[in-house]
Amino acid sequence: MASRLTRLVRRPAAVLTLLRPCRLARSFSHHIFPGATAPVCSNTRRELIGFLPKISQYQLWSRSFSSNDGSVVEAVVPFMGESITDGTLATFLKKPGDRVAVDEPIAQIETDKVTIDVVSPEAGVIEKFVAKEGDTVTPGTKVALISKSASRDTHVAPSEENSSQDALPSAEKETSSQKPQVETEVKETSKVVVETKEKPKVQSPPPPRTSASEPQLPPKERETRVPMPRLRKRIATRLKDSQNTFAMLTTFNEVDMTNLMKLRSDYKDSFLEKHGTKMGLMSGFVKAAVSGLQNQPIVNAVIDGEDIIYRDYIDISIAVGTAKGLVVPVLRDADKMGFADIEKNINNLAKRASEGTISIDEMAGGTFTISNGGVYGSLLSTPIINPPQSAILGMHSIVSRPVVVDGNVVPRPMMYIALTSIID
């Protein structure tokens, strides 16, 4: 019986016949092991290997086959928002062959507003990318193919190993036999070169002279050209459209920051201990803007065609500069917030905006914008309205300047503010 099994397993077709009852769903192997006398068919491949002799001169050669029924999944571009139809594939976060987990980002899509991650729908290994960096993609576009197979190990047959080892001595012999012939050819070639007379050198024509009127520009090798991100292009387009559409007027005023800075200095420790966040200056300007918008509802309104829409809510947009461009997250219902809530929400939105994880919904809307150019050391600027809003407030750096107070010249921390609004 053992001899019959030995002759049977030497045939690959017979091995497949034996393995079918084992019900290996997605992967099966054919095994070549002449001389085995143990039973072959078992419930699992691990049990089958266990029947091999512990000390044997034969090795196991296996080749795995994978079915295509769900073993490969596609990573596609997700839904990007109602107002966004396409984006640019900015960068790949992984490489082919990398292992990824479920919902792990593998690429980033830049849109007109935010950066969106393309995540892996299943855990597996990235087989290949079907899109390239810089491509314009839409929701549903295939980005990568991910294999859910857990193992991709391959084994080399003993015959292949022996043949590769045997090939090395023969190659060395051929190399050593060719060395004398190569040296002879080099000597003969050197003799010919010595006997050949040197040819006269042809002088290259002198470079054309440039006229004194031509500008001497730096060479192109000293320049670097990179494509502009979609976010920056969108910002430039919107701001230019705002300038071309609206009649804007900017008024400048100076603010004495003594009282606000004293308030911050007196209560900063107790504020931090009670609310877990630092007290900044932005919350004071947000509260001041809310008071002004409640006093002048027309500034909180927007123009829609030939109509004016008055809003009964106050959503303050806070301009945040990031590495990829300017984004404007929104503080919803700022009129219902206290100082602590304003500071916490601003810090949270600014952090997520810098990390690129802020959503589109958090930047939609807004009835009034505050931009702080003081963080860049700006002393004065003319902010541009964020359409369809009607006004924007620009803050600037605080500088100690001489100010007349009660007939005396005293130094005070002063800030210039700029209010740009639509005029009709």
C-alpha positions in Angstrom: 0.0 0.0 0.0 2.9 2.4 0.8 4.6 1.7 -2.5 1.3 2.5 -4.4 0.9 5.8 -2.5 4.6 6.7 -3.3 4.0 6.2 -7.0 0.8 8.1 -6.8 2.1 11.2 -5.1 4.9 11.5 -7.7 2.3 12.6 -10.1 0.9 16.2 -9.7 -2.5 15.4 -11.0 -2.8 12.7 -8.3 -1.8 15.1 -5.6 -4.6 17.5 -6.7 -7.0 14.6 -6.6 -5.9 13.9 -3.1 -6.2 17.5 -1.9 -9.7 18.2 -3.2 -11.4 16.4 -0.4 -9.4 18.5 2.1 -11.6 21.5 1.1 -8.9 24.2 1.0 -11.1 27.1 0.0 -8.7 29.7 -1.4 -5.2 28.2 -1.6 -3.9 24.7 -2.5 -0.5 23.3 -3.3 1.0 20.4 -5.1 3.9 18.7 -3.4 6.8 16.7 -4.8 8.5 14.5 -2.3 9.7 11.2 -3.8 10.2 8.4 -1.4 7.6 9.3 1.2 5.8 6.4 2.7 3.5 8.1 5.1 -0.2 8.7 4.4 -0.7 11.8 2.2 -4.3 13.1 2.6 -5.0 15.0 5.7 -7.4 17.8 6.8 -4.9 20.6 6.5 -1.7 21.4 4.7 0.1 21.7 8.1 -0.9 18.1 9.0 0.3 17.0 5.5 3.7 18.4 6.1 3.8 16.8 9.5 3.8 13.4 7.8 7.2 14.0 6.2 10.2 12.3 7.8 12.0 14.5 10.3 15.4 13.7 8.6 15.0 13.6 4.9 17.2 14.5 1.9 14.2 15.8 0.1 12.8 19.3 0.3 9.3 20.6 0.0 8.4 22.7 -3.1 5.0 24.5 -3.0 3.4 26.9 -5.3 0.3 28.9 -4.1 -2.6 29.8 -6.3 -5.1 32.6 -5.4 -8.6 33.0 -6.6 -9.9 36.3 -7.8 -13.2 36.1 -6.0 -12.8 38.9 -3.6 -9.1 38.5 -2.9 -8.3 41.9 -4.5 -10.2 45.1 -3.6 -10.1 48.6 -5.1 -9.4 51.8 -3.2 -11.4 54.6 -4.8 -11.7 58.4 -4.3 -14.5 59.1 -1.7 -17.3 61.6 -2.0 -15.8 65.0 -1.6 -18.8 67.3 -1.0 -21.7 68.7 -2.8 -19.8 71.7 -4.2 -16.7 69.7 -5.2 -16.7 67.7 -8.4 -13.0 66.7 -8.8 -9.6 67.0 -7.1 -5.9 66.4 -7.8 -4.1 63.3 -6.6 -1.5 65.1 -4.5 0.7 62.4 -3.0 0.8 58.7 -2.1 1.3 57.9 1.6 2.3 54.3 0.9 4.2 52.3 -1.7 3.4 49.1 -3.6 4.1 46.2 -1.4 3.3 48.0 1.8 0.9 46.4 4.2 -2.1 48.5 5.2 -4.9 48.2 7.8 -8.6 48.9 7.3 -9.4 52.6 6.8 -5.6 53.5 6.8 -4.9 56.5 4.5 -2.9 55.5 1.4 -3.2 58.8 -0.7 -4.3 62.4 -0.4 -6.6 64.3 -2.7 -6.3 68.1 -2.9 -9.5 70.0 -3.6 -10.5 73.6 -3.8 -11.2 73.7 -0.1 -9.7 70.8 1.8 -7.4 67.8 1.5 -9.2 64.4 1.5 -7.7 61.0 2.4 -8.1 57.9 0.3 -8.3 55.0 2.7 -7.9 51.3 2.3 -11.3 49.4 2.4 -9.7 46.2 3.6 -6.5 45.1 5.4 -3.9 43.7 3.0 -1.0 44.5 0.8 -0.9 47.2 -1.9 -0.4 45.5 -5.3 -0.2 48.6 -7.5 -1.4 52.1 -8.0 -3.7 52.6 -11.0 -3.5 56.4 -10.8 -0.5 58.8 -10.9 0.3 61.8 -8.8 -1.0 65.0 -10.4 -4.0 63.3 -12.0 -7.4 64.9 -11.8 -9.7 62.5 -10.2 -13.5 62.4 -9.4 -15.4 60.5 -6.7 -15.3 56.8 -7.5 -12.0 56.9 -9.5 -9.8 53.8 -8.8 -6.5 54.7 -7.1 -5.0 51.4 -5.9 -5.5 47.6 -5.9 -5.1 45.9 -2.6 -4.7 42.2 -2.1 -6.2 40.7 1.0 -3.9 37.7 0.8 -1.9 37.5 4.1 1.2 35.6 2.7 3.2 36.1 -0.4 6.2 33.7 0.5 7.8 31.8 -2.3 10.2 28.8 -2.0 12.9 27.9 -4.4 13.2 24.3 -5.6 16.3 22.4 -4.6 17.2 21.8 -8.3 17.1 25.5 -8.9 19.4 26.1 -5.9 21.9 23.5 -7.0 21.9 24.7 -10.6 22.6 28.3 -9.5 25.5 27.1 -7.3 26.9 24.9 -10.0 26.8 27.8 -12.5 29.2 29.9 -10.4 32.4 27.8 -10.9 31.8 27.5 -14.6 31.4 31.2 -14.9 34.6 31.8 -13.0 36.4 29.4 -15.3 35.2 31.3 -18.4 36.3 34.6 -16.9 39.8 33.3 -16.1 40.2 31.8 -19.6 39.2 35.1 -21.2 41.7 37.2 -19.2 44.8 36.4 -21.3 42.9 37.1 -24.5 41.7 40.5 -23.2 45.2 41.5 -22.1 46.6 40.6 -25.6 44.0 42.7 -27.3 44.7 45.7 -25.0 48.4 45.5 -25.8 47.9 45.4 -29.5 45.4 48.3 -29.4 48.0 50.4 -27.4 50.6 49.8 -30.1 48.3 51.0 -32.8 47.5 54.1 -30.9 51.2 54.9 -30.4 52.0 54.4 -34.1 49.1 56.7 -35.2 50.0 60.3 -35.7 48.1 62.9 -33.7 45.5 64.7 -35.8 45.4 68.5 -35.5 42.8 69.8 -33.1 39.9 71.6 -34.6 39.3 74.8 -32.6 35.6 75.4 -31.6 34.1 78.7 -32.8 34.0 81.4 -30.2 30.6 82.0 -28.5 28.4 84.6 -30.0 28.8 88.0 -28.4 25.7 89.5 -26.8 24.9 93.1 -27.2 25.0 95.4 -24.3 21.2 95.9 -24.4 20.4 92.2 -23.8 19.6 91.4 -20.1 21.8 88.7 -18.6 19.2 86.4 -16.9 20.2 83.6 -14.5 20.3 80.1 -16.0 17.2 77.9 -15.9 19.1 75.3 -13.9 18.9 77.7 -10.9 15.1 77.7 -11.0 12.6 75.2 -9.7 9.1 75.0 -11.3 6.4 73.2 -9.3 2.6 73.0 -10.0 0.4 75.3 -7.9 -1.8 73.4 -5.4 -5.6 73.5 -6.2 -6.3 75.2 -2.9 -4.0 78.2 -3.7 -5.5 78.5 -7.2 -9.0 78.5 -5.7 -8.0 81.1 -3.2 -6.5 83.4 -5.9 -9.6 82.9 -8.1 -12.1 83.7 -5.3 -10.2 86.8 -4.0 -9.8 88.2 -7.5 -13.5 87.6 -8.3 -14.3 89.4 -5.0 -12.3 92.4 -6.1 -13.9 92.5 -9.5 -17.5 92.0 -8.2 -17.8 94.1 -5.1 -17.2 97.8 -4.5 -15.1 97.6 -1.3 -14.1 100.3 1.1 -11.5 99.8 3.9 -11.4 102.0 7.0 -8.6 102.0 9.5 -8.7 102.6 13.2 -6.3 102.1 16.1 -7.2 100.3 19.3 -5.6 100.8 22.7 -5.0 97.2 23.9 -4.2 98.2 27.5 -7.5 97.1 29.1 -7.7 93.8 27.2 -4.1 92.9 27.9 -4.6 93.7 31.6 -7.7 91.5 31.7 -5.7 88.7 30.2 -2.8 89.2 32.6 -5.0 89.2 35.7 -7.1 86.2 34.9 -4.9 84.0 32.7 -3.9 81.6 35.5 -7.4 81.1 36.9 -8.8 80.9 33.4 -6.4 78.1 32.5 -7.1 76.2 35.7 -10.9 76.4 35.4 -11.3 75.9 31.6 -8.2 74.0 30.6 -7.3 76.4 27.9 -5.3 79.6 27.6 -7.0 83.0 27.3 -6.0 84.7 24.1 -6.8 88.0 22.4 -8.9 86.5 19.6 -11.8 85.7 21.9 -12.1 89.4 22.9 -12.2 90.4 19.2 -14.9 87.8 18.5 -17.0 89.1 21.3 -16.5 92.7 20.1 -17.5 91.6 16.6 -20.6 89.9 17.8 -21.7 93.0 19.7 -21.1 95.1 16.6 -23.0 92.8 14.3 -26.0 92.7 16.7 -25.9 96.5 16.7 -25.6 96.7 12.9 -27.5 93.8 11.3 -26.8 95.0 7.8 -23.2 94.1 8.2 -24.2 90.5 9.0 -26.4 90.3 5.9 -25.5 89.2 2.4 -26.5 90.3 -1.1 -28.2 87.7 -3.3 -28.9 89.2 -6.7 -31.2 92.1 -6.1 -32.2 91.0 -2.6 -30.6 91.5 0.8 -30.7 88.5 3.1 -30.7 89.3 6.9 -29.4 86.5 9.1 -30.7 85.9 12.6 -27.6 84.0 13.5 -23.9 85.0 13.8 -21.3 82.6 12.4 -17.8 84.0 12.6 -15.2 82.8 10.1 -11.6 82.7 11.4 -8.9 82.9 8.8 -6.1 80.3 9.4 -2.9 80.2 7.4 -1.6 76.6 6.7 1.3 75.2 4.7 -1.0 74.6 1.8 -2.9 77.9 1.8 -5.5 80.0 3.7 -8.5 78.2 5.1 -11.5 79.8 6.9 -13.2 77.5 9.5 -16.4 78.8 11.0 -17.4 79.3 14.6 -21.1 78.4 14.6 -23.5 80.5 16.8 -20.6 82.6 18.1 -23.2 84.9 19.8 -24.1 82.1 22.2 -20.5 81.3 23.2 -18.4 82.6 26.1 -14.7 83.4 26.2 -13.8 79.8 27.1 -15.9 78.2 24.4 -14.5 80.6 21.8 -10.9 79.8 22.7 -11.4 76.1 22.7 -13.2 76.0 19.4 -10.6 78.3 17.7 -7.7 76.1 19.0 -9.4 73.0 17.8 -10.2 74.3 14.4 -6.8 75.8 13.9 -5.1 72.6 14.9 -7.2 70.5 12.5 -6.8 73.0 9.7 -3.0 72.8 10.0 -3.1 69.0 10.1 -5.4 69.0 7.0 -8.1 67.0 8.8 -10.8 69.7 8.8 -14.0 68.9 6.9 -15.8 70.9 4.2 -18.9 71.4 6.4 -16.8 73.2 9.0 -15.7 75.8 6.5 -19.0 76.4 4.8 -21.1 79.5 5.5 -20.0 82.2 7.8 -21.5 85.7 8.1 -18.4 87.7 9.1 -14.6 87.0 8.9 -11.8 87.9 11.2 -8.2 87.7 9.9 -5.2 88.1 12.2 -2.2 89.4 10.3 -0.4 90.2 13.5 0.9 86.6 13.8 3.1 87.4 10.8 4.2 90.7 12.2 2.0 92.7 9.8 1.5 96.3 10.9 -1.2 97.2 8.4 -3.1 95.6 5.6 -6.3 95.8 3.5 -8.2 92.5 3.9 -10.4 91.3 1.0 -13.9 90.2 1.6 -14.7 86.5 1.6 -17.8 86.3 -0.7 -20.7 86.2 -0.2 -20.1 87.9 3.1 -20.4 91.7 3.4 -17.4 92.6 5.6 -14.1 91.4 7.1 -12.0 92.6 10.0 -8.2 92.6 9.9 -6.2 92.5 13.1 -2.5 93.4 13.2 0.5 93.3 15.5 0.6 95.2 18.8 3.2 97.9 19.0 4.0 100.2 21.9 3.6 103.8 20.7 3.4 107.2 22.4 -0.3 108.2 22.9 -1.7 111.3 24.5 -3.9 110.3 27.5 -5.4 113.1 29.7 -3.0 115.6 28.2 0.1 113.5 28.9 2.2 111.5 26.4 2.4 107.9 27.6 3.4 104.6 25.9 0.5 102.3 25.2 0.2 99.0 23.4 -1.6 99.9 20.2 -3.0 97.9 17.3 -4.3 99.1 13.9 -7.4 97.4 12.7 -8.9 97.4 9.2 -12.5 96.9 8.3 -13.3 96.2 4.7 -17.0 96.3 3.8 -19.2 96.5 0.7 -20.5 99.9 -0.2 -23.7 100.6 -2.2 
